[in-house]
Amino acid sequence: MTGMFQREKDLVRKLKSNYAHICNWNTDTFTTKVLEEVDLGFGVADLVISKMKSSQNSKEIILNYFDITIYKIIESNPQISFEKIRHITRADSSTIKKSIEKLMVESYIREMDALYKLGRPYKNCLTDSIAIEAKLKNWKRALNQAYRYKWFASTSYVVLDEKRIAGAVSNLELFKKMNVGLACIDKKGTVSVLYKPKKEKPVDEKMQMLLNERFVSELS
């Protein structure tokens, strides 16, 4: 069959230059960044496209998932002791201390009378995010993977070679049920959206924060 992509990386490369049609926002108006091969523990998203606050500044300290977990624990448990944090996380003291030090430098938390309290609130620089699983074929595997990206992204898509889209189109109701978008792309870079999903709040706020940190690290 002519007109097909021979390699997935070629499809992803072409999509990276022609993703605007998938976005829920005008990419010419709003600051947009794209990352490739984003691994947050739920598989590797081929692309994650995010709408960002234009005023976002870079920073030297980037939080990892455990740092974010400590922040959320303190946010939910005002005036918590170190021992209580260790009891909740079951982590070793040195690991907890490193996270606390990072959070204190960034003023996310503060210490008073041997208790930890929330400092300044965490601000997410991402106002929208789209995770994409791109495949030459095997739409079922792509759909299951894209569904997992909803843990951290506002919207998730499967993008297939237009010459191999028939099977997915025949099962469009499944995409709608799982609220995962479906689009195809041809070798010229034309993107056609066959199902545009509803924007949802990511399943896990900590994972959304981790995605934010990944994007911020790219600005540093």
C-alpha angles and dihedrals in degrees: 000000000000126000095039127134111247096202132034092226089060090053091049092048091052092045092051088062095044108037100115095097090061094053124098090218139053105267091199091059104036128054108258130185129187127204127191128218098008111189114188096155099279098086128289114295110213091217136004115193117195136187107219139195105256092219093062112128127204121252136198099225116069119190123227126207094271092050089052091048091054090048092052092048091054091043090055096039111045115202096016125169127232091245091054091051090050090049092052097045099034086214127139119267096246092055092049092047092053091053093046091051091053092048092049093050088054089045092237089129137017135201125231127168091348091305128111122228136179115271120182117353121254112256121205114216092199117087095176136007136189123197118201133201108196121196138169088216140331096089093180093062090044092051094051091048094047090050089060091056088068086081089077108011131073091221134017129202141188112212119192138180106272090233091058100041099098097091093051093046090053087057098041091130089066091056089050092049091052092039093232118143124237126207138156134210132204128212091264089060098252109151120206119191113213096176125017110200127215117261111250137184108261113260095237120039091198091056090049089053090049090054089051090053090051091055093044090053088059089058093052 
